[in-house]
Amino acid sequence: MYPSCTLSWKDLAVSKPPGSPKPRLAFASDARPSSLGSTLDQLNMHLSVSHDNDHLVAFVVVEQRDS
């Protein structure tokens, strides 16, 4: 999402509906970057999570859908 928006790990939440976990952006109401505008509705987010003992790594790929 960079350079139009800089996110931190605190801006992402993961829900567990039936099936695969789903990432979503979870901004505090006053923290949502104005540069995103209405583009959030046009984003697909993909999550990959792996772990080994006490370590966890996650990757989120964000792509913009064609209008």
Buried (B, 14 or more C-beta within 10 A) or exposed (E): BEEEBEBEEEBBEBEEEEEEEEBBBEBEEEEBBEEBEEEEEEBEBEBEEEEEEEEEEBEBEBEEEEE
